[in-house]
Amino acid sequence: MSAEELALLRAESGGPLPESFGRLDGTQARLLAVALRRARERRASGLNEAAEDALTLVPALTREPVRRMLFR
């Protein structure tokens, strides 16, 4: 695995990599980095949807100011 692929994996994982990641070849490292990015995007999307659903409990007239306070 090249230093660039290692850096990409480290950035996507958000922390130090396990030793076993050093045994991945370049293709495997790129696939893992893409999978980690997609998982993070799905999680963020789910959190955004949950937050929007929760805002339906806030009275309509105050919903927009509350949204601005929470999601600056």
Phi and psi in radians as a Rosetta constraint file:
Dihedral C 1 N 2 CA 2 C 2 CIRCULARHARMONIC -1.361 0.35
Dihedral N 2 CA 2 C 2 N 3 CIRCULARHARMONIC 2.899 0.35
Dihedral C 2 N 3 CA 3 C 3 CIRCULARHARMONIC -1.125 0.35
Dihedral N 3 CA 3 C 3 N 4 CIRCULARHARMONIC -0.599 0.35
Dihedral C 3 N 4 CA 4 C 4 CIRCULARHARMONIC -1.140 0.35
Dihedral N 4 CA 4 C 4 N 5 CIRCULARHARMONIC -0.765 0.35
Dihedral C 4 N 5 CA 5 C 5 CIRCULARHARMONIC -1.158 0.35
Dihedral N 5 CA 5 C 5 N 6 CIRCULARHARMONIC -0.664 0.35
Dihedral C 5 N 6 CA 6 C 6 CIRCULARHARMONIC -1.113 0.35
Dihedral N 6 CA 6 C 6 N 7 CIRCULARHARMONIC -0.744 0.35
Dihedral C 6 N 7 CA 7 C 7 CIRCULARHARMONIC -1.128 0.35
Dihedral N 7 CA 7 C 7 N 8 CIRCULARHARMONIC -0.687 0.35
Dihedral C 7 N 8 CA 8 C 8 CIRCULARHARMONIC -1.091 0.35
Dihedral N 8 CA 8 C 8 N 9 CIRCULARHARMONIC -0.806 0.35
Dihedral C 8 N 9 CA 9 C 9 CIRCULARHARMONIC -1.090 0.35
Dihedral N 9 CA 9 C 9 N 10 CIRCULARHARMONIC -0.736 0.35
Dihedral C 9 N 10 CA 10 C 10 CIRCULARHARMONIC -1.099 0.35
Dihedral N 10 CA 10 C 10 N 11 CIRCULARHARMONIC -0.723 0.35
Dihedral C 10 N 11 CA 11 C 11 CIRCULARHARMONIC -1.146 0.35
Dihedral N 11 CA 11 C 11 N 12 CIRCULARHARMONIC -0.738 0.35
Dihedral C 11 N 12 CA 12 C 12 CIRCULARHARMONIC -1.224 0.35
Dihedral N 12 CA 12 C 12 N 13 CIRCULARHARMONIC -0.589 0.35
Dihedral C 12 N 13 CA 13 C 13 CIRCULARHARMONIC -1.371 0.35
Dihedral N 13 CA 13 C 13 N 14 CIRCULARHARMONIC -0.424 0.35
Dihedral C 13 N 14 CA 14 C 14 CIRCULARHARMONIC 1.350 0.35
Dihedral N 14 CA 14 C 14 N 15 CIRCULARHARMONIC 0.297 0.35
Dihedral C 14 N 15 CA 15 C 15 CIRCULARHARMONIC -3.034 0.35
Dihedral N 15 CA 15 C 15 N 16 CIRCULARHARMONIC -2.961 0.35
Dihedral C 15 N 16 CA 16 C 16 CIRCULARHARMONIC -1.171 0.35
Dihedral N 16 CA 16 C 16 N 17 CIRCULARHARMONIC 2.586 0.35
Dihedral C 16 N 17 CA 17 C 17 CIRCULARHARMONIC -1.632 0.35
Dihedral N 17 CA 17 C 17 N 18 CIRCULARHARMONIC 2.553 0.35
Dihedral C 17 N 18 CA 18 C 18 CIRCULARHARMONIC -1.125 0.35
Dihedral N 18 CA 18 C 18 N 19 CIRCULARHARMONIC 2.652 0.35
Dihedral C 18 N 19 CA 19 C 19 CIRCULARHARMONIC -0.961 0.35
Dihedral N 19 CA 19 C 19 N 20 CIRCULARHARMONIC -0.654 0.35
Dihedral C 19 N 20 CA 20 C 20 CIRCULARHARMONIC -1.087 0.35
Dihedral N 20 CA 20 C 20 N 21 CIRCULARHARMONIC -0.377 0.35
Dihedral C 20 N 21 CA 21 C 21 CIRCULARHARMONIC -1.135 0.35
Dihedral N 21 CA 21 C 21 N 22 CIRCULARHARMONIC -0.401 0.35
Dihedral C 21 N 22 CA 22 C 22 CIRCULARHARMONIC -1.142 0.35
Dihedral N 22 CA 22 C 22 N 23 CIRCULARHARMONIC -0.323 0.35
Dihedral C 22 N 23 CA 23 C 23 CIRCULARHARMONIC -1.516 0.35
Dihedral N 23 CA 23 C 23 N 24 CIRCULARHARMONIC -0.117 0.35
Dihedral C 23 N 24 CA 24 C 24 CIRCULARHARMONIC -1.260 0.35
Dihedral N 24 CA 24 C 24 N 25 CIRCULARHARMONIC 2.530 0.35
Dihedral C 24 N 25 CA 25 C 25 CIRCULARHARMONIC -1.505 0.35
Dihedral N 25 CA 25 C 25 N 26 CIRCULARHARMONIC 3.090 0.35
Dihedral C 25 N 26 CA 26 C 26 CIRCULARHARMONIC -1.033 0.35
Dihedral N 26 CA 26 C 26 N 27 CIRCULARHARMONIC -0.755 0.35
Dihedral C 26 N 27 CA 27 C 27 CIRCULARHARMONIC -1.135 0.35
Dihedral N 27 CA 27 C 27 N 28 CIRCULARHARMONIC -0.769 0.35
Dihedral C 27 N 28 CA 28 C 28 CIRCULARHARMONIC -1.105 0.35
Dihedral N 28 CA 28 C 28 N 29 CIRCULARHARMONIC -0.704 0.35
Dihedral C 28 N 29 CA 29 C 29 CIRCULARHARMONIC -1.110 0.35
Dihedral N 29 CA 29 C 29 N 30 CIRCULARHARMONIC -0.761 0.35
Dihedral C 29 N 30 CA 30 C 30 CIRCULARHARMONIC -1.135 0.35
Dihedral N 30 CA 30 C 30 N 31 CIRCULARHARMONIC -0.733 0.35
Dihedral C 30 N 31 CA 31 C 31 CIRCULARHARMONIC -1.086 0.35
Dihedral N 31 CA 31 C 31 N 32 CIRCULARHARMONIC -0.732 0.35
Dihedral C 31 N 32 CA 32 C 32 CIRCULARHARMONIC -1.131 0.35
Dihedral N 32 CA 32 C 32 N 33 CIRCULARHARMONIC -0.732 0.35
Dihedral C 32 N 33 CA 33 C 33 CIRCULARHARMONIC -1.073 0.35
Dihedral N 33 CA 33 C 33 N 34 CIRCULARHARMONIC -0.749 0.35
Dihedral C 33 N 34 CA 34 C 34 CIRCULARHARMONIC -1.126 0.35
Dihedral N 34 CA 34 C 34 N 35 CIRCULARHARMONIC -0.749 0.35
Dihedral C 34 N 35 CA 35 C 35 CIRCULARHARMONIC -1.093 0.35
Dihedral N 35 CA 35 C 35 N 36 CIRCULARHARMONIC -0.725 0.35
Dihedral C 35 N 36 CA 36 C 36 CIRCULARHARMONIC -1.113 0.35
Dihedral N 36 CA 36 C 36 N 37 CIRCULARHARMONIC -0.743 0.35
Dihedral C 36 N 37 CA 37 C 37 CIRCULARHARMONIC -1.103 0.35
Dihedral N 37 CA 37 C 37 N 38 CIRCULARHARMONIC -0.793 0.35
Dihedral C 37 N 38 CA 38 C 38 CIRCULARHARMONIC -1.111 0.35
Dihedral N 38 CA 38 C 38 N 39 CIRCULARHARMONIC -0.701 0.35
Dihedral C 38 N 39 CA 39 C 39 CIRCULARHARMONIC -1.102 0.35
Dihedral N 39 CA 39 C 39 N 40 CIRCULARHARMONIC -0.739 0.35
Dihedral C 39 N 40 CA 40 C 40 CIRCULARHARMONIC -1.132 0.35
Dihedral N 40 CA 40 C 40 N 41 CIRCULARHARMONIC -0.698 0.35
Dihedral C 40 N 41 CA 41 C 41 CIRCULARHARMONIC -1.138 0.35
Dihedral N 41 CA 41 C 41 N 42 CIRCULARHARMONIC -0.714 0.35
Dihedral C 41 N 42 CA 42 C 42 CIRCULARHARMONIC -1.118 0.35
Dihedral N 42 CA 42 C 42 N 43 CIRCULARHARMONIC -0.720 0.35
Dihedral C 42 N 43 CA 43 C 43 CIRCULARHARMONIC -1.121 0.35
Dihedral N 43 CA 43 C 43 N 44 CIRCULARHARMONIC -0.766 0.35
Dihedral C 43 N 44 CA 44 C 44 CIRCULARHARMONIC -1.112 0.35
Dihedral N 44 CA 44 C 44 N 45 CIRCULARHARMONIC -0.706 0.35
Dihedral C 44 N 45 CA 45 C 45 CIRCULARHARMONIC -1.105 0.35
Dihedral N 45 CA 45 C 45 N 46 CIRCULARHARMONIC -0.751 0.35
Dihedral C 45 N 46 CA 46 C 46 CIRCULARHARMONIC -1.098 0.35
Dihedral N 46 CA 46 C 46 N 47 CIRCULARHARMONIC -0.676 0.35
Dihedral C 46 N 47 CA 47 C 47 CIRCULARHARMONIC -1.169 0.35
Dihedral N 47 CA 47 C 47 N 48 CIRCULARHARMONIC -0.699 0.35
Dihedral C 47 N 48 CA 48 C 48 CIRCULARHARMONIC -1.106 0.35
Dihedral N 48 CA 48 C 48 N 49 CIRCULARHARMONIC -0.758 0.35
Dihedral C 48 N 49 CA 49 C 49 CIRCULARHARMONIC -1.091 0.35
Dihedral N 49 CA 49 C 49 N 50 CIRCULARHARMONIC -0.737 0.35
Dihedral C 49 N 50 CA 50 C 50 CIRCULARHARMONIC -1.112 0.35
Dihedral N 50 CA 50 C 50 N 51 CIRCULARHARMONIC -0.706 0.35
Dihedral C 50 N 51 CA 51 C 51 CIRCULARHARMONIC -1.134 0.35
Dihedral N 51 CA 51 C 51 N 52 CIRCULARHARMONIC -0.743 0.35
Dihedral C 51 N 52 CA 52 C 52 CIRCULARHARMONIC -1.116 0.35
Dihedral N 52 CA 52 C 52 N 53 CIRCULARHARMONIC -0.710 0.35
Dihedral C 52 N 53 CA 53 C 53 CIRCULARHARMONIC -1.095 0.35
Dihedral N 53 CA 53 C 53 N 54 CIRCULARHARMONIC -0.699 0.35
Dihedral C 53 N 54 CA 54 C 54 CIRCULARHARMONIC -1.130 0.35
Dihedral N 54 CA 54 C 54 N 55 CIRCULARHARMONIC -0.568 0.35
Dihedral C 54 N 55 CA 55 C 55 CIRCULARHARMONIC -1.169 0.35
Dihedral N 55 CA 55 C 55 N 56 CIRCULARHARMONIC -0.314 0.35
Dihedral C 55 N 56 CA 56 C 56 CIRCULARHARMONIC -1.179 0.35
Dihedral N 56 CA 56 C 56 N 57 CIRCULARHARMONIC -0.283 0.35
Dihedral C 56 N 57 CA 57 C 57 CIRCULARHARMONIC -1.400 0.35
Dihedral N 57 CA 57 C 57 N 58 CIRCULARHARMONIC -0.276 0.35
Dihedral C 57 N 58 CA 58 C 58 CIRCULARHARMONIC -1.480 0.35
Dihedral N 58 CA 58 C 58 N 59 CIRCULARHARMONIC 2.408 0.35
Dihedral C 58 N 59 CA 59 C 59 CIRCULARHARMONIC -0.942 0.35
Dihedral N 59 CA 59 C 59 N 60 CIRCULARHARMONIC 2.489 0.35
Dihedral C 59 N 60 CA 60 C 60 CIRCULARHARMONIC -0.956 0.35
Dihedral N 60 CA 60 C 60 N 61 CIRCULARHARMONIC -0.700 0.35
Dihedral C 60 N 61 CA 61 C 61 CIRCULARHARMONIC -1.191 0.35
Dihedral N 61 CA 61 C 61 N 62 CIRCULARHARMONIC -0.450 0.35
Dihedral C 61 N 62 CA 62 C 62 CIRCULARHARMONIC -1.791 0.35
Dihedral N 62 CA 62 C 62 N 63 CIRCULARHARMONIC -0.057 0.35
Dihedral C 62 N 63 CA 63 C 63 CIRCULARHARMONIC -1.042 0.35
Dihedral N 63 CA 63 C 63 N 64 CIRCULARHARMONIC -0.824 0.35
Dihedral C 63 N 64 CA 64 C 64 CIRCULARHARMONIC -1.146 0.35
Dihedral N 64 CA 64 C 64 N 65 CIRCULARHARMONIC -0.798 0.35
Dihedral C 64 N 65 CA 65 C 65 CIRCULARHARMONIC -1.062 0.35
Dihedral N 65 CA 65 C 65 N 66 CIRCULARHARMONIC -0.669 0.35
Dihedral C 65 N 66 CA 66 C 66 CIRCULARHARMONIC -1.143 0.35
Dihedral N 66 CA 66 C 66 N 67 CIRCULARHARMONIC -0.740 0.35
Dihedral C 66 N 67 CA 67 C 67 CIRCULARHARMONIC -1.021 0.35
Dihedral N 67 CA 67 C 67 N 68 CIRCULARHARMONIC -0.779 0.35
Dihedral C 67 N 68 CA 68 C 68 CIRCULARHARMONIC -1.108 0.35
Dihedral N 68 CA 68 C 68 N 69 CIRCULARHARMONIC -0.701 0.35
Dihedral C 68 N 69 CA 69 C 69 CIRCULARHARMONIC -1.150 0.35
Dihedral N 69 CA 69 C 69 N 70 CIRCULARHARMONIC -0.674 0.35
Dihedral C 69 N 70 CA 70 C 70 CIRCULARHARMONIC -1.395 0.35
Dihedral N 70 CA 70 C 70 N 71 CIRCULARHARMONIC -0.574 0.35
Dihedral C 70 N 71 CA 71 C 71 CIRCULARHARMONIC -2.108 0.35
Dihedral N 71 CA 71 C 71 N 72 CIRCULARHARMONIC 0.742 0.35
